Amino acid sequence: MSNSVIDQIKDLEEQRQRLIDEAHDAAISQANQAIDTLKELGMDYQLIAKNGKRNSSKQKRARQKPTPIQTETTAEQPTE
């Protein structure tokens, strides 16, 4: 009987991890959509994980040349 309880716990842990992964993926997708909107408005933002790695989307995008607005916005930002 203890094997079935242990199996149930393992199954619940797997389910928990799947739910966390799904929520994480949904949040990253929403953040990337918001950043894309900001870029369309001429603002230069990136989504960077706490460990310093950039979030790589599953679909690699071709690097776009900055628009004049993006160039002006980037030039106006003070450097630290």
N, C-alpha and C positions, 0 to 999 in steps of 0.2 A: 504494500500500500504506500510506503514512503516513496517508491519510485514514481508513482503516479503524481504525487504531490510535487516532487522535484521536477517532473516533466511539465506540470502545469506552471510552475514558477518560471522555468526556462521559456515556455511558450509566451508567457506574459511579458517577460523581459524582451523577447524578440518583437512582440507586438508594440511594446513601448518604444523601442528603438526605431521601428518603422514609422510610427506616428511622429516622433521627433524629427526624423529625416524628412518626412513629407512637409511638416510645418516649416522647417529650415529652408527647404527648396522653394516653398511658396513665398516666404519672406524675402529671400534673395531675388526672386523674380519680380516682386513688387518694387523692391529697392532699385533694381536695374531699370525698370520702366520709369520710375521717378527720375533717375539720373538721365535717361534718354530724353525726357521732357525738358530737363534743365539744359541739356546740351543743345536742344533745338532752340532754346531761348538765348543761346549764346554764352552760357556759363560753362566753365570747365570743371567738372567734378568727376571723381573716381570712387568706386566702392573698394575699400581696402580692409581686409580682415585684420583682427587684432594682432595676429602674428606678423603683419606687415606684407602679406602676400595679396596681390590683386585677385579679385574674383574673376575667374575666367569663365565666360559663358560657354555653353556647349557648341554654339555656332560662332566660329571666329569671324569677326567682321573686318573688312578692309579698313585700314586707317584712313580717315578722311582729313582733307586739308582744312585748316581752321578758316572759318568765315571771318570777314573783317570785324564783326562784332566780337567774336571769340578772341581775336588777336588783340583788340583794344581792351577787352575785359581782363585778359591775362596780363597785359602790359601794365594795367593800372593797379594790380594787386601788389601790395608792398612785400618785399622779401624779408625774411626773418634772419 
